[in-house]
Amino acid sequence: MKSDKKLLLYLITGFIVFAVIGTLSHEAGHYFAAKALGYDAKISYAYTFWFNKDTTENAFVTSVFEKYGNLIKKEKEFPEKEKFLRIAHKRNYDGFWITLWGPLQTMLTGTLGFLLIIFFRKSFYTTNQLRLWQWLLVFFSLFWLRQICNIVMWTGDYLLKGEFRERMDEIHIANHFHLPIGTIIGITALISVIIASIVIFKFIPLIQRKTFIVSGLIGGIIGYVLWIVVLGPVVMP
């Protein structure tokens, strides 16, 4: 029992730490994509802001939109339309890649962790007590849990507010490809369930499994609240 409590404490701490790591590494995906495309960027505690360095171009876009916003919305002709649309299309294209690399980074990290577990599967099968390096692989593979959290929050918003949240990366990606709004978030959540189920029920020893699940529920909630609500807005506004 004492050993279980000790493991529970360690795993809760692990989930709290990885809640922060997972969030910031996700935002780092957005950040480095923006920098690679030539934009200025800044990571906040749970968001990434990116800005066009070309002040002349920014002034041009702002000026045209202020003068001809109604014509632009109605897709009518207006002065310098070709230049304006060329800039708008480029920003839309760049915005897609910047948006994509957040969830892509998260899923690639989770996939790498999962593949390493598969590679070292014999060491998991032959022990009843996972070692530190094995727990680290488990935590990295469960970066995929973000996709389950996303669909829970997405559907939760609909049940509470009567409308789906549209600011999520997966929703923007689906809109970019003109797919039904829940396509990407639904598919990635399904993959997440499959991977998490395999990791938890096939590679975590039975004697430690219940402790791990309980620690995930406790540590995941604490980590989310601690970073997103309490510390994050103060440390990285």
MINUKE-829718 format. One record per residue (C-alpha): residue in one letter; x, y, z. Coordinates in steps of 0.05 Angstrom, whole numbers, plus 5000, padded with zeros to 4 digits. Layout:
N
+-----+------+------+------+
: res :   c1 :   c2 :   c3 :
+-----+------+------+------+
:   a :    X :    Y :    Z :
...
+-----+------+------+------+
//
This chain:
237
+-----+------+------+------+
: res :   c1 :   c2 :   c3 :
+-----+------+------+------+
:   m : 5000 : 5000 : 5000 :
:   k : 5057 : 5048 : 5018 :
:   s : 5090 : 5033 : 4951 :
:   d : 5024 : 5047 : 4914 :
:   k : 5018 : 5115 : 4949 :
:   k : 5089 : 5132 : 4930 :
:   l : 5077 : 5113 : 4858 :
:   l : 5012 : 5151 : 4857 :
:   l : 5048 : 5214 : 4881 :
:   y : 5103 : 5206 : 4829 :
:   l : 5053 : 5194 : 4772 :
:   i : 5008 : 5253 : 4793 :
:   t : 5070 : 5297 : 4791 :
:   g : 5088 : 5268 : 4723 :
:   f : 5019 : 5284 : 4695 :
:   i : 5023 : 5355 : 4722 :
:   v : 5092 : 5366 : 4692 :
:   f : 5073 : 5335 : 4625 :
:   a : 5010 : 5377 : 4622 :
:   v : 5055 : 5438 : 4619 :
:   i : 5106 : 5405 : 4573 :
:   g : 5052 : 5381 : 4526 :
:   t : 5019 : 5450 : 4522 :
:   l : 5084 : 5488 : 4510 :
:   s : 5112 : 5438 : 4460 :
:   h : 5045 : 5443 : 4422 :
:   e : 5052 : 5518 : 4419 :
:   a : 5125 : 5510 : 4399 :
:   g : 5100 : 5474 : 4337 :
:   h : 5061 : 5536 : 4318 :
:   y : 5118 : 5582 : 4337 :
:   f : 5173 : 5548 : 4296 :
:   a : 5127 : 5541 : 4236 :
:   a : 5112 : 5616 : 4238 :
:   k : 5186 : 5633 : 4245 :
:   a : 5203 : 5586 : 4187 :
:   l : 5153 : 5623 : 4143 :
:   g : 5184 : 5690 : 4160 :
:   y : 5137 : 5717 : 4213 :
:   d : 5150 : 5744 : 4282 :
:   a : 5119 : 5700 : 4335 :
:   k : 5108 : 5697 : 4410 :
:   i : 5087 : 5638 : 4454 :
:   s : 5037 : 5654 : 4509 :
:   y : 5018 : 5603 : 4562 :
:   a : 4968 : 5568 : 4516 :
:   y : 4969 : 5608 : 4452 :
:   t : 5018 : 5628 : 4398 :
:   f : 5013 : 5697 : 4366 :
:   w : 5046 : 5710 : 4298 :
:   f : 5056 : 5775 : 4262 :
:   n : 5077 : 5798 : 4193 :
:   k : 5145 : 5833 : 4194 :
:   d : 5129 : 5874 : 4132 :
:   t : 5098 : 5938 : 4160 :
:   t : 5087 : 5967 : 4090 :
:   e : 5047 : 5906 : 4070 :
:   n : 5007 : 5908 : 4135 :
:   a : 4991 : 5981 : 4123 :
:   f : 4969 : 5966 : 4052 :
:   v : 4922 : 5910 : 4073 :
:   t : 4893 : 5951 : 4130 :
:   s : 4882 : 6011 : 4084 :
:   v : 4848 : 5971 : 4029 :
:   f : 4803 : 5935 : 4078 :
:   e : 4782 : 6000 : 4112 :
:   k : 4764 : 6031 : 4045 :
:   y : 4733 : 5972 : 4009 :
:   g : 4713 : 5924 : 4064 :
:   n : 4641 : 5918 : 4039 :
:   l : 4663 : 5904 : 3968 :
:   i : 4714 : 5852 : 3992 :
:   k : 4661 : 5815 : 4033 :
:   k : 4614 : 5816 : 3973 :
:   e : 4670 : 5792 : 3927 :
:   k : 4661 : 5853 : 3882 :
:   e : 4714 : 5891 : 3843 :
:   f : 4756 : 5943 : 3879 :
:   p : 4822 : 5980 : 3867 :
:   e : 4885 : 5938 : 3874 :
:   k : 4843 : 5875 : 3883 :
:   e : 4896 : 5830 : 3852 :
:   k : 4951 : 5851 : 3900 :
:   f : 4904 : 5848 : 3960 :
:   l : 4880 : 5778 : 3943 :
:   r : 4951 : 5754 : 3930 :
:   i : 4972 : 5776 : 3999 :
:   a : 4908 : 5749 : 4031 :
:   h : 4917 : 5681 : 3997 :
:   k : 4990 : 5677 : 4020 :
:   r : 4971 : 5693 : 4092 :
:   n : 4915 : 5642 : 4090 :
:   y : 4963 : 5589 : 4063 :
:   d : 5016 : 5606 : 4115 :
:   g : 4963 : 5608 : 4169 :
:   f : 4943 : 5537 : 4151 :
:   w : 5014 : 5510 : 4160 :
:   i : 5024 : 5549 : 4225 :
:   t : 4959 : 5520 : 4251 :
:   l : 4975 : 5450 : 4227 :
:   w : 5042 : 5445 : 4262 :
:   g : 5013 : 5452 : 4332 :
:   p : 4972 : 5387 : 4332 :
:   l : 5022 : 5354 : 4284 :
:   q : 5079 : 5365 : 4333 :
:   t : 5036 : 5336 : 4389 :
:   m : 5015 : 5275 : 4350 :
:   l : 5085 : 5262 : 4322 :
:   t : 5114 : 5264 : 4393 :
:   g : 5060 : 5216 : 4416 :
:   t : 5072 : 5170 : 4357 :
:   l : 5147 : 5169 : 4370 :
:   g : 5135 : 5151 : 4443 :
:   f : 5086 : 5096 : 4422 :
:   l : 5135 : 5067 : 4370 :
:   l : 5191 : 5066 : 4422 :
:   i : 5145 : 5027 : 4469 :
:   i : 5132 : 4977 : 4413 :
:   f : 5207 : 4973 : 4399 :
:   f : 5223 : 4959 : 4473 :
:   r : 5160 : 4917 : 4484 :
:   k : 5198 : 4857 : 4512 :
:   s : 5223 : 4899 : 4570 :
:   f : 5150 : 4919 : 4585 :
:   y : 5125 : 4848 : 4581 :
:   t : 5177 : 4820 : 4629 :
:   t : 5167 : 4867 : 4688 :
:   n : 5114 : 4882 : 4740 :
:   q : 5145 : 4949 : 4759 :
:   l : 5160 : 4998 : 4704 :
:   r : 5226 : 5037 : 4710 :
:   l : 5233 : 5112 : 4700 :
:   w : 5253 : 5109 : 4627 :
:   q : 5192 : 5065 : 4613 :
:   w : 5145 : 5113 : 4648 :
:   l : 5176 : 5170 : 4606 :
:   l : 5159 : 5132 : 4542 :
:   v : 5088 : 5122 : 4568 :
:   f : 5080 : 5196 : 4582 :
:   f : 5107 : 5216 : 4514 :
:   s : 5062 : 5166 : 4479 :
:   l : 5002 : 5196 : 4515 :
:   f : 5013 : 5264 : 4483 :
:   w : 4958 : 5234 : 4440 :
:   l : 4910 : 5245 : 4499 :
:   r : 4906 : 5318 : 4478 :
:   q : 4861 : 5296 : 4421 :
:   i : 4812 : 5262 : 4470 :
:   c : 4812 : 5325 : 4513 :
:   n : 4798 : 5367 : 4452 :
:   i : 4736 : 5328 : 4432 :
:   v : 4711 : 5326 : 4504 :
:   m : 4717 : 5402 : 4509 :
:   w : 4688 : 5411 : 4439 :
:   t : 4626 : 5370 : 4453 :
:   g : 4622 : 5398 : 4524 :
:   d : 4616 : 5468 : 4496 :
:   y : 4559 : 5446 : 4451 :
:   l : 4522 : 5414 : 4509 :
:   l : 4532 : 5474 : 4554 :
:   k : 4526 : 5531 : 4505 :
:   g : 4489 : 5502 : 4446 :
:   e : 4546 : 5515 : 4397 :
:   f : 4612 : 5483 : 4379 :
:   r : 4678 : 5517 : 4395 :
:   e : 4709 : 5541 : 4329 :
:   r : 4777 : 5567 : 4352 :
:   m : 4809 : 5498 : 4358 :
:   d : 4865 : 5479 : 4310 :
:   e : 4829 : 5417 : 4284 :
:   i : 4767 : 5458 : 4267 :
:   h : 4809 : 5507 : 4226 :
:   i : 4843 : 5450 : 4190 :
:   a : 4776 : 5418 : 4173 :
:   n : 4750 : 5485 : 4147 :
:   h : 4813 : 5494 : 4105 :
:   f : 4797 : 5429 : 4068 :
:   h : 4722 : 5443 : 4067 :
:   l : 4709 : 5381 : 4109 :
:   p : 4651 : 5372 : 4158 :
:   i : 4670 : 5411 : 4221 :
:   g : 4681 : 5350 : 4265 :
:   t : 4721 : 5308 : 4216 :
:   i : 4793 : 5321 : 4239 :
:   i : 4777 : 5326 : 4313 :
:   g : 4736 : 5262 : 4309 :
:   i : 4787 : 5221 : 4271 :
:   t : 4846 : 5242 : 4314 :
:   a : 4806 : 5229 : 4378 :
:   l : 4791 : 5158 : 4353 :
:   i : 4865 : 5146 : 4339 :
:   s : 4880 : 5174 : 4408 :
:   v : 4831 : 5125 : 4441 :
:   i : 4864 : 5066 : 4405 :
:   i : 4935 : 5086 : 4423 :
:   a : 4919 : 5103 : 4495 :
:   s : 4881 : 5037 : 4504 :
:   i : 4939 : 4996 : 4477 :
:   v : 4990 : 5032 : 4520 :
:   i : 4949 : 5029 : 4584 :
:   f : 4920 : 4959 : 4578 :
:   k : 4976 : 4923 : 4542 :
:   f : 5041 : 4955 : 4567 :
:   i : 5027 : 4980 : 4637 :
:   p : 5031 : 4922 : 4687 :
:   l : 4965 : 4902 : 4718 :
:   i : 4991 : 4915 : 4788 :
:   q : 5006 : 4989 : 4770 :
:   r : 4949 : 5001 : 4721 :
:   k : 4896 : 5025 : 4770 :
:   t : 4945 : 5072 : 4803 :
:   f : 4964 : 5100 : 4735 :
:   i : 4892 : 5113 : 4714 :
:   v : 4875 : 5147 : 4780 :
:   s : 4938 : 5189 : 4777 :
:   g : 4920 : 5209 : 4706 :
:   l : 4851 : 5235 : 4726 :
:   i : 4879 : 5273 : 4786 :
:   g : 4944 : 5298 : 4756 :
:   g : 4913 : 5316 : 4689 :
:   i : 4859 : 5360 : 4721 :
:   i : 4908 : 5392 : 4770 :
:   g : 4959 : 5404 : 4714 :
:   y : 4907 : 5436 : 4669 :
:   v : 4880 : 5482 : 4723 :
:   l : 4948 : 5498 : 4751 :
:   w : 4977 : 5519 : 4684 :
:   i : 4918 : 5545 : 4643 :
:   v : 4882 : 5581 : 4700 :
:   v : 4933 : 5596 : 4755 :
:   l : 5006 : 5598 : 4735 :
:   g : 5007 : 5602 : 4659 :
:   p : 4973 : 5671 : 4652 :
:   v : 5022 : 5699 : 4704 :
:   v : 5087 : 5665 : 4681 :
:   m : 5074 : 5670 : 4605 :
:   p : 5018 : 5721 : 4592 :
+-----+------+------+------+
//
